[in-house]
Amino acid sequence: MYKTVILDLGRVLIHFDFEPGYRSLEQLCPYSAAQIPRRIAPTGLAERLETGLVEPRAFFEELREVLDLRIDYKGFCVIWNSIFSQPLIPESMLAVLAAHYRLVLLSNTNALHFEMLRERYDFLLRHFDGFVLSHEAHAMKPSPEIFRAAIKCAGCLPGECFYADDIPAFVAGGKAMGLDAVQFENLAQLQRDMTARGIRWEE
């Protein structure tokens, strides 16, 4: 029944946490870690970066003004990419999935993050057949546009796709497009959901 497995990136494939980045930035600007996201949110900068409407260096220059940052672009990139940590799905599981299904990554992300991810986490990403990324698709989950791009990348009917995401609204968006979508809570839960569907994830 299932031909493609679609996985989210952040907090599904790899854990991330913005707080360490905010704590690093607060040392370089007049705002606290708690104030930083509140300063950024009204500008729409993050959304523009994640839909590819602003280039990374232009994003940095605008952000530097918004936060009165005292840092250069290279130093900022180190902090910006520090949010990612341990994998949540083991490479061995991805290898088995990739041997039996088309494996697609579907993520709201940006060029700065994904360039680093391709280098640091290539041992995971190399198992994927396709990447549907918001900054390349110029659309973010839960918009229908990015799900249509994911279904096209899957190369099969929506009902033949199993999709896991940690955000309930994104799971609902996937279901609205016909995907068999579940909310990711932890690895054991994901494995149970796959087993219940007859999706092969172990040798």
N, C-alpha and C positions, 0 to 999 in steps of 0.2 A: 504493500500500500504506500509506504513512504519511500520517496526517492531522494529527498533533500532534507538536510538538517541545517537550520538557520539559527545562529547564536549571536546574542549581543556581546559586546566587548567588555565595557566597564561593569564591574561587580557581577559578571557572569563568567567570562573567560579569565579576566585579570581583575584583582581588587584595586580600587583606588580610593583616595581620601583627599579632599581639597584642603583640609585643615593644616597639614604640615606646610603646604605652599603658602597659605595665608599667614601662618606664623613666621615664615621666612620673610615674606614681603613686609610685614609690619615693622621689621627692623630697618627697613629701607624707605619708609614713608611716614607721614604724620598720623596714619590711621591704624586702629587696632585690627587684629585678625577678624573680629566680629563685624567691624565697620566696612572692611574691604568688599565683601560681596554685595553689601547694600549700596556702596558707591558705584559698583560696576553695573548692577542690574538695570537701572534706568537708561543707561547708554545704549543698550542692545548690542554692545560690542561682542559679547560671547556668542550670541546668536548669529551675528554677521560673520564671525570667524568660522563657526561650525557649518554655515551654509556656503562658505567660499566667497562671500561678498566683500571680504577685506583680506588682503594678503598679510602673512604673519608679521612682517616688519612694520607695516602700517598699523596693524593691531597694537603692536608694542608701543609705537609712538603715541597713539591715542590713549592707551592705558597709562603710559608714563605721565601724561598730562592729568588724567583723571585722578590718579593716586599720588601725584607729585613724587614719583619714584626716583631714587638716586641709584641707578644701576644701568649697565649697558645691555645691549641686546643678547650677547652671549651669556652673560650672567643670569639674565631673566629666563632664558630658555632652560637653563639648568633647574631653576626653581619651578618653572611652569611644568616641567616633565617629571618632577619629583613626586607627583601624587600617586604614581602606579607602584604596586608592590608585588605580592605573591600571586601566582596563577591559582585559579579556583577550580579549573578542570585540568586534570593531568594530561601530559602529552601522550601517554600510552592510550588513553581513552580516545583522544582525537585521532590517533593513528588508526584505531579500529573503525571508528566512524567513517573516516575518509576512505577506508578500503571498501566500504559497503554502500556509502551514500555520497551524494554531492554535498560538500560542506561549504556553507556561505556565512560570512561575517557581516552583520548588519549593525551599524553603529552611528550614533550622533557623536562625531569627533571632529578634529581639525588637523590641518596639515602639520602643525608643530608637534602635536602629540603622536600622530601616526608615523611620522618620519622616525621618531625615536623608538616607537613600538616595533617597527619593522626591523630595527637593528637589535634592540635588547631582547625582544621576545620572538625572534625568528623561529626558534625551536617549536613554538606553538603555531605561529601564523603560516608556516610553510605547509601545513596540512590542509589549508583552506583552498578551495577551487576558485572562489570569487569573493570580492570585497565590495560591499555597498556602503559607502561612506558619505555622511551628510555633506561634507565640504566638497565632494565631487558630484554628488547628485543634486546639490543646491536645494535640498529639502531635508527637513528633520522629522524624525518620529515624533508624534504619531500621524503625520500627514499621509494621505493615501499615496502621494507621489513617490515617496521613498519605499513604501511597501510594494508598489507596482514595479519599481526598479529591482527589488529583491526577488520578486516572483519571476521576473524576466531572467535574472541571473540564475535562479534555481533551475530554469529550463523545464519545468513541469507544472502541473495544475496546482493551484493554491492548496487544495485538500491533500496533496501528496507531500506537503512540506510540514515538518515539525519545527516549531519556533519557540525559543526560550529567551525571556527578558526579565529583568528584575523590577521594572517599572510597570505597575498595574495599568496605567493609561496606554502604554505601548503594547502590552499584551492585548488589551481591548482593541487597539487599532489593528493589530495583526489579525485578530479574530474577525473583525469587520470586513477584512479583505479576503477572508476564506481560509486563512492559515489555521492549523491546529496549534494554538499558542498556549503556553503555560508560564506562570510566574516562577522565576528561579528564586529559590530560597537558600539552598545549599546543594552540595554535590550529591548527597544521598537521596534527596528529594528528586533531583533531576534524573538520576539513575532509575529510581522507582517509576517515574513517569514514562521514561523510555521503555523500560521493561514491560510496563502495562500495555504499551502500544506495539510490542514486538520489535522495537528498534534495537539492533545489535550494537552494543557498546563494549563488549568484552569478548576476548577469544575463548 
